[in-house]
Amino acid sequence: MGLIKTAAKVAVASRVHAGVQRRQQQRWAAQDAAQVQGSAPPSAPAPATAPMDMKQQLELLAQLNELREAGALTEAEFSAKKAQILGT
């Protein structure tokens, strides 16, 4: 059972890491393009998200807590994402 939990945590952490890498690469590409053009990168409006039901929120918060406990998220990252999920 412990091996399965560990594998699940690794899978979640890998997915989060891939998402972070993808966002960083996009941000860096936009910054490079802005430097070439000599202007600041355009800021995109925050995407509108559909409200989540309580079950989805709890599942996401549990996953975030696991990532925080595993050391994949800092306390600040955890707090920011938690506030985003809860809509506060």
Secondary structure, 3 states (H helix, E strand, C coil): CHHHHHHHHHHHHHHHHHHHHHHHHHHHHHHHHHHHHCCCCCCCCCCCCCCCCHHHHHHHHHHHHHHHHHCCCCHHHHHHHHHHHHCC
